[in-house]
Amino acid sequence: MKRWTGAITLACCLVLLAVPMFAQAGMGMSATGKVVALTFTGEVTSVDPQAQTITAKRGETVFTAVVDSNTVIKKEKEEKQLSDIKAGNIVVIRYFEERGANAAKLIMINPNEKK
């Protein structure tokens, strides 16, 4: 009986140690504690130049990201501005979760568009 109790205790400890690592990995952090970029792909529903935000939707998921002077916006290899993004564009947004907001670092406009 003592043998099983020890094994069960060890298994519980391992689970308790693993849960926080997986929770962090889902929130933009790797299991090693490093911040990792997240990606969202969807159709632009609105762009607010005054608030410096872009909102896109994929299925039922609505996603809003904040754009700042460090955000790189590209269409193919050409650099663009927030004002070049229009509702209906397909975008891929690479972002980090910072202070409760999604901070866009790279926005690719219509990345798979055929010429």
C-alpha positions as CSV (number, residue, x, y, z in Angstrom):
1,M,0.0,0.0,0.0
2,K,2.8,2.4,0.8
3,R,4.3,1.8,-2.6
4,W,1.2,2.9,-4.4
5,T,0.8,5.9,-2.1
6,G,4.3,7.1,-3.0
7,A,3.7,6.5,-6.8
8,I,0.4,8.4,-6.6
9,T,2.0,11.3,-4.7
10,L,4.8,11.5,-7.3
11,A,2.4,11.5,-10.2
12,C,0.3,14.3,-8.6
13,C,3.4,16.4,-8.0
14,L,4.5,16.0,-11.6
15,V,1.0,17.1,-12.9
16,L,1.0,20.1,-10.6
17,L,4.4,21.2,-11.9
18,A,3.4,20.7,-15.5
19,V,0.1,22.6,-15.5
20,P,1.6,26.1,-15.0
21,M,4.1,25.5,-17.8
22,F,1.3,24.5,-20.3
23,A,-0.8,27.5,-19.1
24,Q,2.1,29.9,-19.8
25,A,2.8,28.4,-23.2
26,G,-0.8,29.1,-24.2
27,M,-0.4,32.8,-23.2
28,G,2.5,33.7,-25.4
29,M,5.2,32.2,-23.2
30,S,7.2,29.1,-23.9
31,A,7.7,26.4,-21.3
32,T,11.1,28.0,-20.6
33,G,9.5,31.4,-19.8
34,K,10.5,33.1,-23.0
35,V,8.0,35.4,-24.7
36,V,6.9,34.0,-28.1
37,A,5.1,35.7,-30.9
38,L,1.5,34.6,-31.6
39,T,-0.3,34.6,-34.9
40,F,-3.8,35.4,-36.0
41,T,-5.1,35.1,-39.6
42,G,-8.5,36.5,-40.6
43,E,-10.5,38.9,-42.6
44,V,-10.3,42.6,-41.7
45,T,-13.6,43.9,-40.4
46,S,-12.4,47.4,-39.4
47,V,-9.4,49.7,-39.1
48,D,-9.4,52.6,-36.7
49,P,-6.5,55.0,-37.6
50,Q,-7.3,57.3,-34.6
51,A,-7.2,54.5,-32.0
52,Q,-4.4,52.7,-34.0
53,T,-6.2,49.4,-34.0
54,I,-7.1,46.7,-36.5
55,T,-10.0,44.2,-36.0
56,A,-10.2,40.9,-37.9
57,K,-12.5,37.9,-37.8
58,R,-12.1,34.2,-38.4
59,G,-15.2,32.2,-38.0
60,E,-16.8,33.4,-34.7
61,T,-13.5,34.7,-33.3
62,V,-13.0,38.5,-33.4
63,F,-9.5,39.7,-32.8
64,T,-8.3,43.3,-32.2
65,A,-4.6,44.3,-32.3
66,V,-3.0,47.6,-31.4
67,V,-0.6,49.1,-34.0
68,D,2.2,51.4,-33.1
69,S,5.3,52.9,-34.8
70,N,7.2,49.7,-34.4
71,T,4.6,47.6,-36.3
72,V,5.7,46.5,-39.7
73,I,3.0,46.4,-42.3
74,K,3.7,44.6,-45.6
75,K,1.9,43.6,-48.8
76,E,4.2,41.2,-50.6
77,K,7.7,42.8,-50.1
78,E,6.4,46.4,-50.1
79,E,6.0,48.3,-46.8
80,K,2.6,49.7,-46.2
81,Q,0.7,51.9,-43.7
82,L,-2.3,51.2,-41.5
83,S,-4.4,53.3,-43.9
84,D,-3.6,50.8,-46.7
85,I,-5.5,48.1,-44.9
86,K,-9.2,47.9,-45.9
87,A,-12.1,45.9,-44.7
88,G,-12.3,42.6,-46.5
89,N,-8.5,42.2,-46.7
90,I,-7.1,38.9,-45.4
91,V,-4.3,39.6,-42.9
92,V,-1.8,37.6,-41.0
93,I,-0.9,39.4,-37.7
94,R,2.1,38.5,-35.6
95,Y,1.6,39.9,-32.2
96,F,2.6,39.8,-28.5
97,E,0.3,40.0,-25.5
98,E,1.5,43.2,-23.7
99,R,-0.3,44.9,-20.8
100,G,-3.6,43.2,-21.6
101,A,-3.5,44.1,-25.3
102,N,-2.5,42.4,-28.5
103,A,0.5,44.4,-29.7
104,A,0.9,43.9,-33.5
105,K,4.5,43.5,-34.6
106,L,4.0,42.4,-38.2
107,I,0.9,42.6,-40.4
108,M,0.9,40.9,-43.8
109,I,-1.9,42.0,-46.1
110,N,-3.4,39.4,-48.5
111,P,-0.3,37.1,-48.1
112,N,-1.6,34.4,-50.5
113,E,-3.1,36.8,-53.1
114,K,-2.5,35.7,-56.7
115,K,-1.2,38.3,-59.2
